[in-house]
Each structure stands twice: as C-alpha cells, then as structure tokens.
C-alpha cells in the first residue's frame, strides 16, 4: 500500500476546517427545523447535540484563525 504525502498540510487543513464549519452549521440549522416536529425526548437530544456542535464550530473557527495567523507569519519571512 502506497503512502501519499500531504504536500501542503496547512492550506489543506484550512480548507478542510472551512468545509467542516459549513457542514456543521448546516447540521445545526437542519436539527433546529427537525426540533419543530420532534417529541420532547428527541427535542432534548437535538438541543444537546446542537450545543456540542456550536462548541465544535467555535473551536474550529479558532483553529482556522490560528492557521491564518501561521500563514501570515510564514509569508512575512519569504
């Protein structure tokens, strides 16, 4: 099995983070719509899941910001 090398990990990471943020935010919106039709127990589960999702989005946005700062520092030395 051949191992692929990731040539530009930081830019790929930023792109992946951006996609993950968009997907997670979409999941939050879809869960909010589902809550309108859910029973009490399912609604509570969706609310808890959305809280975890929102926490994850905050962390991913922070990481994306860190990636941008890293790229800016890296580019200032070129």
N, C-alpha and C positions, 0 to 999 in steps of 0.2 A: 504494500500500500504506500503510495507516494504522499509525502507531507508537503502541503502547499505553504509557502512562506507568505506572510502578510507584509507586503512591501511598505505600505503607508498606514500603519496602525492607527495613528492619531486621527487622520482625516476620516478613515473608515469608521472609527469609533464615534466621531461627532455625527456622521451621517446616520449610523445605527441608533444613536441616542435620540436624534431628531425624529426618526421614524417610530421609535418606541414611545416617545412622548405623544405623538399624534395618535397612535393606536390606542394608548391607554386613555387619553382624553375622549376618544370616540367611544370606548367601552364604558366610560363614566356616563356619557350622555345616553347611551342605549340602556344602561341599567336604570337611569332616572326615569326613562319612559316606561320601562318594564314595571317599576315600582307602582305606577298608577293602577296597574291591573293585578298586582300581587296581593296575596293574603298577608296577614300580619307577620307570620314567621319568615316567609320569603322576603318580605319587605325589609325586615330587620337584617337578614343575611346580606341583602343587596346594599343596604346602608353601610354595614360594617366593611363590606368588600370595597365600596367606593371610598371610604375613609382610607383604607390601605392603599388604594390606587392613587388617591390625591397625595398621600405621603410619598409614594414612589415617584410621582411626577415631580414633586418638589426636589427630591434627591437627584433625579435625572437632570433637571434644569440646572441645579448647582454644578453637577459634573460637566454638563455642556459648557457652562460658563468657565469652569476650570480649564476645559480643553481649549476654549477660545483664548484664554489668557496665556496658556502654554504656547499656542501657535504664535501669538503676538510677540512673546519673548523670544521664541525661536527665530522668527523673521527679523527681529531687530538686530540679531547677530550675523545675519547673512549679508 
